[in-house]
Amino acid sequence: MTFTEWTTAPTIRRVVCKHADAEKYVVTNVLTPGKEYEVKNETDEFVFIVDNTGKVGGYYKTYFE
């Protein structure tokens, strides 16, 4: 599956954001602690979710439970 199909792809699972305190990047605009997000794809280090903007974004797994 290519990244262009992620928005219409079925949800793999759901994750809950545990914090949005990033050292290097600004994620407070697109992640809300305590909110549940749909996972569209995942790697060893990143999880690709539909964030607050309605688009698919890649975030470190440390932000989620």
C-alpha positions in Angstrom: 0.0 0.0 0.0 1.4 3.4 -0.9 1.0 6.5 1.2 -1.5 8.0 -1.2 -4.0 5.2 -0.1 -3.6 5.7 3.6 -6.6 8.1 4.0 -9.0 5.5 2.6 -7.3 2.4 4.0 -9.1 0.5 6.8 -8.0 1.3 10.3 -5.4 -1.1 11.7 -6.0 -0.3 15.3 -6.7 2.7 17.6 -4.2 4.4 19.9 -4.6 7.0 22.7 -2.3 10.0 22.8 -0.7 10.2 26.2 1.2 13.5 25.8 2.1 16.2 23.3 5.3 17.4 24.9 7.9 17.2 22.2 11.5 18.3 22.6 12.2 18.9 18.9 8.9 19.3 17.0 5.7 21.1 17.6 2.9 18.5 17.9 0.6 20.4 20.2 -1.3 21.8 17.2 -2.2 18.4 15.8 -2.3 16.0 18.8 -4.6 16.2 21.8 -3.6 14.2 25.0 -6.3 11.7 25.9 -7.8 11.6 22.4 -8.1 8.3 20.5 -6.6 8.2 16.9 -7.0 5.8 14.0 -3.8 4.0 13.0 -3.4 3.7 9.2 0.2 2.4 9.0 3.0 1.7 11.4 6.8 1.1 11.4 9.2 0.2 14.2 9.6 3.8 15.2 6.6 5.7 13.8 2.8 5.4 13.8 0.9 7.0 11.0 -2.5 8.3 12.2 -5.3 10.6 11.1 -4.5 13.7 13.3 -6.6 16.7 14.3 -6.1 18.3 10.9 -7.9 15.3 9.2 -4.8 14.3 7.3 -2.5 11.3 7.9 0.7 12.3 9.8 3.6 10.2 11.1 4.5 10.5 14.8 6.9 8.8 17.2 5.3 5.9 19.1 6.3 7.6 22.4 3.3 9.9 22.1 0.9 7.1 22.3 -0.2 4.2 24.6 
